[in-house]
């Protein structure tokens, strides 16, 4: 058995562990691997920054020191990790959400109010890829495509209009399209002709998002004129 030499002198980093872990959760855990992944998750998530914190299975797998403590061989350690994570999820300590990128990824959240909110957002599809291999997903709804914007803000889409909307989505940036629909809704001019006129004018004369967001009376009159261009 390897011997632990004790904690060194001087300042050392500490991990915040909720008191309920010791009074409620610890007495229930009867599996060493489950205890290890639970404590490891608490430690890793406490070290992370940001509002939304989650772990991937590879966060455990890539820590060689931790994995050596799971089993004697790498293959056995990986199997032990899978079983231990499953136990922690079954107990409700960890929440497991799946997202599909190039392949399906499992995200593990701690079962706290913030973790539950993040888990529910993932279940609702309110996430988007980041391109970052360490944190491949961030919360926030994906930009709606033009068909959804049309149906949400104007009405049912006809088959004849589908090609027109697709051409617009291929031509204009998503930010422009969303902003044009927003303007149409604010002015209660809910028709595609008006939205299209705004997009054409921005394409011809340039888009100024700051001016658009200020939404001055001058810009409102200008948008009204565009409908008749």
Number of C-alpha atoms within 10 A of each C-alpha: 3 4 5 6 6 6 7 7 6 5 6 7 5 9 12 10 12 9 9 9 14 11 10 10 14 12 9 12 15 9 11 11 22 23 19 17 21 22 14 14 20 16 15 15 17 14 13 12 8 5 9 15 20 23 19 16 15 11 12 18 16 10 10 11 10 15 19 15 12 21 16 10 11 14 10 14 19 18 12 17 22 15 14 21 23 16 20 21 19 12 14 13 19 24 24 22 17 13 18 9 11 6 7 9 17 17 21 22 25 24 17 12 9 14 19 15 14 26 24 14 16 21 13 10 13 15 17 17 16 12 10 9 8 11 14 15 19 17 17 14 13 11 12 12 14 19 15 14 16 20 12 12 16 17 13 11 14 9 8 8 11 13 11 13 18 13 10 17 16 11 12 14 11 16 10 19 21 17 17 22 26 16 20 20 15 11 12 11 16 18 15 19 13 22 25 19 19 27 23 16 14 15 13 9 8 10 14 10 12 8 10 14 11 9 12 11 9 8 14 14 10 12 20 16 13 17 14 9 10
